[in-house]
Amino acid sequence: MPAIMTMLADHAAQQLLDFNQKLDINLLDNVVNCLYHGVGPQQRMAQEVLTHLKEHPDAWTRVDTILEFSQNMNTKYYALQILETVIKTRWKILPRNQCEGIKKYVVGLIIKTSSDASNMEKSCEANFFLQILKQEWPKHWPTFISDIVGASRTSESLCQNNMAILKLLSEEVFDFSSGQMTQVKAKHLKDSMCNEFSQIFQLCQFVMENSQNAPLVHATLETLLRFLNWIPLGYIFETKLISTLVYKFLNVPMFRNVTLKCLTEIAGVSVSQYEEQFVTLFTLTMCQLKQMLPLNTNIRLAYANGKDDEQNFIQNLSLFLCTFLKEHGQLIEKRLNLRETLMEALHYMLLVSEVEETEIFKICLEYWNHLAAELYRESPFSTSTSPLLSGNQHFDVPPRRQLYLPVLSKVRLLMVSRMAKPEEVLVVENDQGEVVREFMKDTDSINLYKNMRETLVYLTHLDYADTERIMTEKLHNQVNGTEWSWKNLNTLCWAIGSISGAMHEEDEKRFLVTVIKDLLGLCEQKRGKDNKAIIASNIMYIVGQYPRFLRAHWKFLKTVVNKLFEFMHETHDGVQDMACDTFIKIAQKCRRHFIQVQVGEVMPFIDEILNNINTIICDLQPQQVHTFYEAVGYMIGAQTDQAVQEHLIEKYMLLPNQVWDSIIQQATKNVDILKDSETVKQLGSILKTNVRACKAVGHPFVIQLGRIYLDMLNVYKCLSENISAAIQTNGEMVTKQPLIRSMRTVKRETLKLISGWVSRSNDPQMVGENFVPPLLDAVLIDYQRNVPAAREPEVLSTMATIVNKLGGHITSEIPQIFDAVFECTLNMINKNFEEYPEHRTHFFYLLQAVNSHCFPAFLAIPPAQFKLVLDSIIWAFKHTMRNVADTGLQVLYTLLQNVAQEEAAAQSFYQTYFCDILQHIFSVVTDTSHTAGLTMHASILAYMFNLVEEGKITTGLNPGNPSNNQMFIQEYVANLLKTAFPHLQDAQVKVFVTGLFSLNQDIPAFKEHLRDFLVQIKEFAGEDTSDLFLEEREASLRQAQEEKHKIQMSVPGILNPHEIPEEMCD
């Protein structure tokens, strides 16, 4: 059967690829159907046949037949793809008569289908036309603009089509040209378009004034919208455009959305010479608005019940008002006769801000934030007593602020009622109305909260008494039940927490005491676990936000912490988590207060915590216990008396140490206890507690680490042997079993604890002498001997941490470390780009650390091993994992700079590796999947070309002609590129290589030069390279070279004496 299939496929391919006979449309339709509806080998064969046909240089000559005679939409689509490929990549190498033929054909197609084709076909055709246009205009088709304008006047359907083409052209040239065409070409097209715009504008005007064809008018407005951000301003402000838009189209339902978008685009223009026109734009639009949407409309309800089109109108209205008021609000403020209109605009903004739609609210918020920030920055130290509450016009309030007072009060109420959820709040109400713990962070909501918080803080600075009044009233309404609901309580408490630091300390104290008292009362008053959980989460959030207040009021701080300890026994979803999170925040901000004896106390509060630690944490889950230990660690880390601190650490670690000692004693008698799953789990949890405690206490944790260090390393060795034995008996699959995973957790946490402490230690010598030797002994050979699946990536990250911390102190150990981990890890990761992602990342971090801190060690390792190092760096920057590729580039850049400092080693390094590195860097530069690294590619290449140009490489790079490295590298790179991209012309390559030398002092320009080259290699350029604007590029490169030369001449000694002009030598 497969043999018959192959024969049939070969027959189909032969027939379809024979361009001497007529195309068999039915056969082609059958092959396309096979591709879309066939399965397995059948589908693969179809794919091969169609790919061969598509790649055939004459394939485009079949397109017209296919489009005319095929009844199959998929076949038609395939024909259009053939056309697209030839236009995008082969246009420059087609004979001119063929170009003209395709151009005529596509234009004819557009005219033919303008009135009856499907939208998909029309948009495909318009797109092809655009691709042709980018190649042909203005050089081969200088009359294009007048042609398209002339054709548009002949038929309305064609005119509508042409509007779509002009819109696409505008987007292509002005919005998306970056990276799609060279900079110079994009500039040339922009200039051509601006110069000929008057014809296009007249066409748009003609349609808007005369046409009764609604779809055409709509298409024209859509096209005009794309033009407005780049056309010369005279067309906007010195014509009837604004009044036409407002009077003729704004109140017509079908056109109002696109018209409002046009007006918004105009409102966003920032120039001072058209003030009167902006005033007109504002007054005319507001006048029409009041007729369409009376000021007493309930916009929130109207939006909720509106159709899509009406909802879009409200969103566009918010954009218009926000844009206009941000750009020109101050212009309107100054006109006393427009004050009322300004207030009406702000009234609309308030109404729209109430709409229950986050995206619209974000737009309004942007304006309120801008306004509040601007008013605050104008006079940051103005009075903060409330002008609203004092009833009279306060003499201290700046006039602009006075103008906005009533509006700002409403905005405050809005912010308080709608405050978004902060990141710290873990107890939420879900869609089913249940109170649960939130597991996924909602980044959108967090960003919204940050913006709202900033806005409310500015508003509070402008008038904190008004903010306090609103919040206190809303809190009373929670307590008396008139506004009680979870949502209302949440938004209010989130708002209260968000203005921390915006009030004077005395006001903050008075306000907070009221708030917490009311909330604690509410907690007593409400029944039901859900109610209590919501109130508890709000109390915790607020107290966590006011460390300044807590630091100043010990009694209150103590009450709050005891309340948190109470919540640690509350088993409702999320409450314990939040109690621990809030406790750690308070511990970090108020750490010193817990280690001092406070007034009225007999001992520091830390002692009370440590005396009762068992009772406090008895209901917590293991990960919550770890958080608790980290929190207490911050307090202990703040103790400066070493003897007291050591005593605290002993007491602090008493519980975990008792369990640890008991396990170690049992293991001494019978080592098999380390195969018991419960015991191994306990060890993992104890080590996690140590990791978190060490993170908080820092270097002084050495007293605890020293106590368990050697036992811990023995446990590490023992568990490693257990894992290896299990793998030998049962194969690698055993690493997935729970017991083996728990054993690996113990190993990982051991390494985390050591690297965590090393990174925080402040005595490199002690670390190097006492801690490193037993560690290397326990860890390195074990890593090397293990099967890949059982090697811990943390070994690599721990070694990287030690190298980063100890620097030169560890250089002598690097060969030993490399022997154990380098080659065996490289063999794990060099088969593909996917396996062992953690080992990959840590491996290259280790390389980076050695490269940065112990570079001499690289020079000491045998040449074969150094070549491996370099190969691995090259492997890294070719990587598909972004972080690995970035690290690889960083390591290479540092390596090149380090080598340059080592005169003895540098020249042989350049001779052996320079050209090789250059070739590999170019391979990633020209690989589109690596464009994210372009800045780093540019930095490395610029550095390398600079080394050659400045003669830093004294050894000959070319064995044949060792005298002139610069000429050799120019030829080498040119050959490299010509081989990789045979379609490039010599002139193009020459300009590119010249630029690599001329621009190597200016990284941004160098990067743009690379980017332009990337555009050029995408298109086959044929013989006619003028389109790539080589002359302009050459001229600007000459200029860059001259500028550089001038700078060099101004600094004595930079230029070789033979390069200095004669007249200057005197």
Buried (B, 14 or more C-beta within 10 A) or exposed (E): EEEEBEEEBEEBBEBBEEEEEEBBBEBBBBBBBBBEEBEEEBBBBBBBBBEEBBEBEEBBBBBBBBBEEBEBEBBBEBBBBBBBBBBBBBBBBBEEEBBBBBBEBBBEBBBEBBEEBEEEBBEBBBBBBBBBBBBBBBEBBEEBBEBBBEBBEEBBBBBBBBBBBBBBBBEBBBEEBEBEBBBBBBBBBBEBBEEBBBEBBEBBBBBBEEBEBEEBBBBBBBBBBBBBEBBEBEBBBEEEBBEBBBEBBBBEEBBBBBBBBBBBBBBBBEEEEBEEBBBBBBBBBBEBBBEEBEEEEEBBEBBEEBEEEBBBBBBBBBBBBBBBBBBBBEBBBEBEEBEEBBBBBBBBBBBBBBBEBEEBBBBBBBBBBBBBBBBBEEBEEBBBEBBBEEEEEBEEBEEBBEBBBEBBBBBBBBBBBBBBBBEBBBBBBEEEEEBBBBEEEBEEBBEBBBBBBBBBBBBBBBBBBBBBBBBBEBBEBBBEEEBBEBEBBBBBBBBBBBBBEBBEEEBBBEBBEBBBEBBBEBBEEBEEEBBBBBBBBBBBBBBBBBBBBBBBBBEBBBBBBEBBBEBBBBEBBBBBBBBBBBBBBBBBBBBEBBBBEBEEBEEBBBBBBBEEBEEBBEEBEEEBBBBBBBBBBBBBBBBEEEEBBBEBBBBBBEBBBEBBEEBBEBBEEEBEBBBEEEBBBBBBBBBBBBBBBBBBBBBBBBBBBEBBBEBBBBBBBBBBEBBBEBBEEEEEEBBEEEBBEBBBBBBBBBBBBBBBBBBBBEEBEEBBEBBBEEBBEBBBBBBBEBEBBBBBBBBBBBBBBBBBBBBEBBBEBBBEBBBBBBBBBBEBBBEEBEEBBEBBBBBBBBBBBBBBBBBEBBEBBEEEBBEBBBBBBBBBBBBEBEEBBBBBBBBBBBBBEBBBEBEEBBBEBBBBBBBEBBBBBBBBBBEEEBBEBBBBBBBBBBBBBBBBBEEEBEBBBBEEEEEEBBEBBBEBBBEBBBEEBEBBBEBBBBBBBBBBBBBBBBBEBBBBBBBBBBBBBBBBBBEEBEBBBBEBBBEBBEEBBEEBEEEBBEEEEEBEEEEEEEEEEE
